[in-house]
Amino acid sequence: MNPSGKIVMIPIEAISVVNPRVRNSKTHQEITDNIQRVGLKRPITVRRLDGNEDRYALVCGQGRLEAYRLLGQQEIPAIILDTDEETGHVMSIVENVARRNPRASETLSQVAALRQRGYSDAEIGKKIGCTASWVANVANLLEKGEKRLLAAAEAGYIPLHLAVSISRTTDSEAQQLLLDAYNSGELKGKKVSIMRRILEQRARSGKHGNNEMFGRANTKKKLSPEELTKLYQRDAEKHRLLQKKAEYTQNMLLVTCEIFKELFATSAFVELLKAENLASVPQPLSASARNGGLL
């Protein structure tokens, strides 16, 4: 064993990656180039596999290990921990979560993995640097299959506690919760529209609908020529209506501007505004007044 933390050289082929993760190719290339230029600054950490003194399981350092393999090295500096499989696995999970910019999907998968291994919410929170209540809320949504709500919370469209509340309600009650959040100022602007679309999709296909946690499912039904024709006609009609509304609005604005231009050209109207302390007017009206030469 190597309880002192002494660095030893071990064969790369003798190391198994038991908790692999997907790496960013650009970042990994930077690691490889850096190691090629200046060498390995920090050894990897491994543990011996049970019942086999010549085989090792990686605890942390997957990027460094892969870089050494790409560079054609046969051995790599490593610290061998005297620990069991359970502890080694947890250390590997925590190492993944503790990286500088972990993806939200990775953090959530680690929460699920640690829960399955019997850790409490408080213990998981302590290991990954989150509160126990956050872990409990995430676990609640994961267990109910609320992937859309969880993705929306992780993207910042909705507070996590509101996502949990929505998961416990009916579709109509969920819409009311969304309205209450808007009225209280908790949800604003585009986030409301985004959440409405998410809830509509959730109502159509259910909580466990075909969807990815952080992406869109490619499950669109192929349309027939007749359906495509109807879809085109419907969209064309919508565009015609929008064009008519735009033309009507533009005409009304032009009429309104002309009316105010004439009013601002009337000294009695201007004096009335001043008497009522209404000299400060919206910018478009102010522009009309300047064109009239009175304000």
Secondary structure, 3 states (H helix, E strand, C coil): CCCCCCEEEEEHHHEECCCCCCCCHHHHHHHHHHHHHHCCCCCEEEEECCCCCCCEEEEECHHHHHHHHHCCCCEEEEEEECCCHHHHHHHHHHHHHCCCCCCHHHHHHHHHHHHHCCCCHHHHHHHHCCCHHHHHHHHHHHHCCCHHHHHHHHCCCCCHHHHHHHHCCCHHHHHHHHHHHHHCCCCCCHHHHHHHHHHHHHHHHCCCCCCECCECCCCCCCCCHHHHHHHHHHHHHHHHHHHHHHHHHHHHHHHHHHHHHHHHCCHHHHHHHHHCCCCCCCHHHHHHHHHHCCC
